[in-house]
């Protein structure tokens, strides 16, 4: 092969689309390679490579002492991670599904979230808890929960959720490197989303806590995160036919919350809709709407609206398309914003 042909072949290889699952796996691999204190543990993460194959190959490369299969006992897994972190390690815990993490909630609330404050900063717990969450995969109850509000309401935890392949890599690397405990929410239905992201030239995220404007606009702001970002991007494109120019803000981090980016966007557009899969009552949208109202009251031309999952336990697979926020529900909310402003 000629040098020119080889170079062209390398470019083609680098441009090969990568999935979010692959980016997450690469983030774990690179973190483990860079820092020998990083350990991965969870149910089936070793031999099987995880139920979604995120940890595939890690046990083979780093050994089962650093990528460890655990018993089916979430409280025990997270309790072990607390002890590991207290002795200087950086454990990364995988919870197989969102609702499977609930047995570990006491460990998370009583110890992970409080230890740094309890010890006056002397003992941080650099634990990353990976939680696959959300619907859209035809899963049943206990496999499709959106549990982010529980973690948001717990002081001492950071809550992060990527919506793109690039952010999956960068945000997970930043979370593992953080000395604060991070609940890393992974949108299951985006595991197979693709991008021309290259693992050889990853985009770094400097720190957790910054939102990003995915689409600039002037008519209204759609504020979203994780699995609802593609829905909002599609809605913004469809809204063009109605004469609306929608701005889309991807929060990326729920805690810390980027008030600056969100408020600046809403002040520009004068209208806001918060979109997420979690329930409306007691969901993240209520807190986000309150923060917007406090900071942007004199700029708002209409009330802040929410498009969310219904206030019910997660429905059977055949009904989830009605339960999850879709393009039509988002556009209906935008139309209501216009009506509110005109009346």
N, C-alpha and C positions, 0 to 999 in steps of 0.2 A: 504494500500500500504506500502511495506517495505521501510526503509530508503534508501537502495541501489536503489530500483526502482524509488523512488521519485527523487533522485539525477540524475538518468539517464533521467527521464522525464524532469527535469529542463534543462539539457544539450541539449536535443532535442529541447525544446522550444526556447532556446537561439540561436540555429543554424538555426532556421526557416528563410528562405530567406526573406529579407525586400527589398522593392522597393525604388527608389530614392524619389518618392512622399512621402512615409512614413517617410523617413529620414528627408526631408525638414519640414514636419509637426511636427516631434518630435523636431527638432531644434527650431522651433517657440515656441512650448509648453514649452520647457526647458528654453528658454530665457525669456519668460513671467513669468514663475514660479520663476526664479532666480532674476529678476529685475522688480519691479512693474512699472517702467517708460516705459517699452516696450509696445507699443500699435500697433495693426494690423488694417489697414483700407483699404478698396477697395470695388469694385463692387461685391456683392454677397459673400463676405468672411465670413459673419456671419451665417445666416440661412442655406444657401446652402452649405457652406464650400468651396467656390471657384469653378470656372468652372472645375478645375482639382482636386478638393477635397483636396487641400494641407492644407487648414485651417479648415478642418472638426473637429468639437468638441471643437474648441477654444472658441467660444461664449458661449457654454454651461458651460465650465469649468471656464472661466474668466469673463463672462458677456459681454453684448453688448456694454458697455462703453469702453472695452479694445479690443474687436474684433468687429469692427463697419462696418456695411453696409453703403455705400455711394451712392449718386446719380451717374448717368452715366455722369460724368464730370471730365475727367482726370486732367485738369488744376486746377480745384477746389480741387481735392483730394490731389494733390501734394502741392498746395498752403496752404491747411490746415495743412499738415505735416510740412511745413516750420514754421508756427506759433507754432505748438506743440513743435518742436525742440527748438525754441527760448525760450520757457518757461520751458525747462528742461526735456522734454520727449524724448523717443527714438522711433519714429514712423517707422513702417515697412509697406510700401505701396505695394499693389499688383496691377500690370497692367495685365488685363486679357490676352492680346496678345501683341506681340512685336509692331506691327504697331498701336495698340490702344494707345500706350504711346506717340505718336507724339504730340497730343494736349497739353501735359504737358511739352513739350520740353522747352518752354520759361521760365517756372518756374525753371526748372532744370538748364538751362544755366545761367539765369540772377541772380538767388538767391541761389539755393542749392550749386552750384559749387563755388560761389564767396564770400559767406557771411563770411567765416573764414578769408580770405585775406582782405576783406573790413573792418573788425573790428580789424585788427591787431592781430588776434588769440583769441580775447576776446569772440567770439561767434561761436563756431563750430556748425555744424548742423549734428548730428549723425542720419542721415536718411538712411534707406536701401530701395531701390526701386527694388522690385522683378519683373523681366521681363521674362516671358516664350518666348523663341525665337527659330528660326530655323525651318527647314522642316522635312520631313520624316513621317508626320502623315496624308497625304492626304488632307491637308488644302488648302484653296484658298488664293488668294491675301488678304493682311491685317492679315493673320493668320499664316504666315510662314516666315516672314522677318528675316534677320540677320542684326540687326541694331547696332552691337557693335562698328563699326568704328566711328559712330557719338559720342558716349560717350567717346571713347578713345581719340578723338581729342579735348576734353573739359578739360582744366586744372582745377584741383580742385576736380575731380571725381576719385574714384577708380572703376575699372571694373573687376568683378570676375565671373568666370564660372566653375562650377564643371562638371566632366565627370564620376564620380563614386559615388556609394551610400555613401561611407564613407566620401568623400569630400563634398557631398551635405550637410551633417550634420555639419561637422567641419568648412567648409568655411562660411556657413550661420551664425553659432554661432559667428565666428570671425568677420564677417561683422557687425552684430548687435551690438557687443561690441565696434566696432571702433568709434572713435570720428570724423572720416572723412565720408562724404557721399559716399555710395557704390551703384553702379548699379549692381545688382546681376542677371546675365543672366542665366536662367534655360533652358537647352536643352529639349524641349518638348518630343522629341522622345525617350529620356532616362528616362522619368518619370516612366516607367514600367520596366526598367532594374532592375535586382535583385542581391543581394549579401548576404552572410551569416553574414553581419553586425548586431550587436546586439545593440538595443537602450539602453540596460542596461550598456553596456561597450563601449561607442562610442569612436572613435579615434579623439582626439583633434587636431586642426590645430592651432599652436601657433600664427601665424600672416599671414595676407594676403601679397602676393608678392613673393611666392616661387614656382618655377616650380619643377617637379619631373620626373625622368627618369623611364618610365613604362616598357621599354624593352631595355637592353643594346645591342649594336651592334658595328660593325666596318666598314661596307661598306658605309653607309650614315645615316644622321639624318632626321627623319620625325618630324617636329615641328607642333603641333596641339593643339586643346583645345575643350572642350565641346562635341558637337554631332559628331565631326569627329574623336575622339579618337578611338572608336570601329572600324571604317573604317581603320585607320592606323595600328591598332593591327592586323587586319585580313590581310592587305596587307603585313605586316612584316612576318607573318606566311607563306603566299603564296610565298613570295620572297625567302624563303629558298630553294625551288625547283629550282630556277634560280641561286643559288649559292651566293645570296646576304644576308648579315647579317645586318639588319636595326635596328638602334637605334630609339626609339620613346620617344619624350619629350612631356609631358602634361604640358602646360603653367599654367593652373589653374587661374592665375591672368594676365590680360592683362595690367592693370595699378594698382599698380606698376609692371614693367616688370623685370623679372629675367634674366638680361643680363649674369650674372655669369654662371648659369647652362646651358643656351643655348650656349654660346660661348665655354664653356669647352667641350660640346658634339661635336660641329662642328669642333673644333680643333683636336679632336680625329679621326673623320671620314673623314674630308676634303670635305664633300659634304652635301648639305642640301636641303630639300623640305619642304615648308610651305603649310599646308593643312587646308582649312576652307570652310564653306558654303557661307560666304559673297562674294560679287563680287570681281573680281580680280582688276579692275581699282578702285583706291581709297580705297581698302579694307585693312584689317589689315596686310595682307601678304607683302604689299609693305614696310610698316614701319619695319616689322620684318626682311625682307631681307636686308634693308638698314643698320640696326643695326648689323646684322651678317657680312655684307661686311666691315663695318667700323672696327670691332673688330677682324675679322678673315681673312682678305684679303690674307695674306701670307700663310695661311693654306689651302685655298680653291683650289681644283683641277678642279672645274667647277663652272659656275654661280649658284647662289641660284635660285631655281625654285619655282613656285607656282602652286598649284592645287586648284581651287576655283570655286564658282558658276559663271555662265555666267553673263555678264554685261547687264542684262535685268530685268524688273520687274518679280516677282516670277511667274512661269508658272502655268497652271492648274494642278490639281492633277495627271492626267494621264501622264504628261510630267516631273514630278519632278525627276524621277529616272535618266533622262538624264541630268538634271540641277545640281544635287548634286554630289559632288566628290565621286567617288566609287573606289573600289579596282583596277580595270583595269586602271583608269586614274592615280592613284598614282603609279602603277607599270610602266606605260608608262613614267612618269616623272623620275623615278629611272633609267630606261633604257637610257633615254636621258642624264642623268648625266654621265653615264658610257661612252656614245658615245662622249660627250663633253670632258671628261678627256682623251680619247684615241686619239682625233683629235685636 
